[in-house]
Amino acid sequence: MALLSFQNVGIRFGSREIIHHFSAEIEEGEFIGIFGPNGVGKSTLMRAILGLCPIQKGSIDLFGENPGKMNRFIGYLPQSQSLLGTTTLSARALVAAVHHGEQWGVPWLSSKDSYQVERALELSEARDYADIPFSLLSGGEKKRVMLAQALIDEPKLLILDEPLASLDPKNQMLLVQRIRDIQEETGLTILFIAHDVNPLLGAMTRVMYMAEGNVALGSTQEIITNESLSALYGMNIHVLRAEGRVFIVNAESNIDETTCSHV
Amino acid sequence: MMHYLSYDFVQNALIAGSIAAALGAVVGYFVIIRNVGFAAHALAHIGFTGATGAILFGLTPLQGMLVMSSLAGATMGISGNRFHRSELAIGMVLSISLGLGTLFLSLYQGFAGEATAILFGNIFGVSHTQVMETVLLSTLSLLLLALFSRRLLFVSIQPDLAESRGLSLTFLSTAFMIILAISVALVSQVVGTLLVFTLLIGPAGIATRLSHTFWRTILLSLFIGIVSVWSGILLACFTNQPPSFWITSILFCLYILTELKVKLFESV
């Protein structure tokens, strides 16, 4: 049985149709890179998987259940840093705060809980700066701490919403490599939203590409092609490959930000 | 010093002050991490309107404050982040509340003296009944906060992640804002509505600058709050100056020392 399946899923956000219809299955242990222009609905689709956004038609099955019922098995790194940016809590305290954070009572940790906090910090390689206030960390270090928060309850599925945003190329590469290593170590299934396909080229098992309400899922060779992307966008798209990198260009005009800056 | 402690009004002041300081220290920690300082400030002023209007409805000033600020707190919580973190919306509600407060004062002139006490605090005027009210409400508020503090901490630092685990942001926000409103009313009795920040933000703010874990920060905040109130009350006994002045002065000095220490540490 697939870990995650979409059956004729249609999603609206207000009056806008985000996804017309989408059917696909994602198996355990896959690393799916999710791409598309800004505002296309990548985060909305992830929120639908989490049961936080209603779907208008079709169904989503996660571990054989409806969305929202199995969220304890999902690790989620949201796009927004929200109030984290100004907090004076240390990285370790922030990871501890989300551990069983949905329970009643005071935020008291048992020795087993503390072990799990250390394990999550170790997995994300954030232990060296775990006692420093979050607000004093660099962008890359902050992302590692947020990754540890997503990993703390030992999820089966990890949803990462633009973790590479505002990171320099070196830190992007290091973070992707770490996530790849974590996946090898734990067997996690990963849904990874990114703006640029290049940092994920060596890590992905498949690519999900979203544009104009359409969604395509397949291997990089199947999806990142002139034909496939032109069909998705409903316009002429060129895929250029140079020095192991991929660039997507709107062939009908000059380089268009919405269609090519992410690749 | 010991003979001051034998007076009933000093004992009442120390008990009510300690309880209010403890409540302010704990609730204030969440005010800081949730970044709702302006909302807390507004609730105090809205509470002032409740206190001035209470007399017209046959209520005590504390009851009026509790009703008005709790209603405002619940409204802020239900309407979500858009409202209680919106400076414009809070500013406008604050303005109309203070406008209503002046109307109530003009309707009942005899209340002017008591209004000054509400604005600037009158800890030595706290009666035994008020002490009991403060103890009861503060204990209730702290117990409620303890019940969902784990959830509140979670939604405060990672709301998206918390929502994905099934927590209701609106429910927790509303519950917290009501507890905040009750705390504001109780703390106002000690330092007045104009100086609510003193106990609600001061101890917790200083503690968050010095400590970076949840429990250490809460304990440090409690220590700073209670020591400041006791020192302020005793200094007021010796000098005959208002306790509010001494409490705010002590906390301000602690704040300056803390900032110097942090800056010194960062420059090393």
Interface residues (C-beta under 8 A of the other chain):
Chain A: L50 L52 G68 N71 R72 I74 Y76 P78 Q79 S80 S82 L83 L84 T86 T87 T88 L89 S90 R92 A93 L94 A96 A97 V98 H100 G101 E102 Q103 W104 G105 V106 P107 D131 I132 P133 Q149 A150
Chain B: I33 R34 N35 A146 L147 F148 S149 R150 R151 L153 F154 S156 I157 Q158 P159 D160 L161 A162 E163 S164 R165 G166 L167 T208 R209 H212 T213 F214 T217
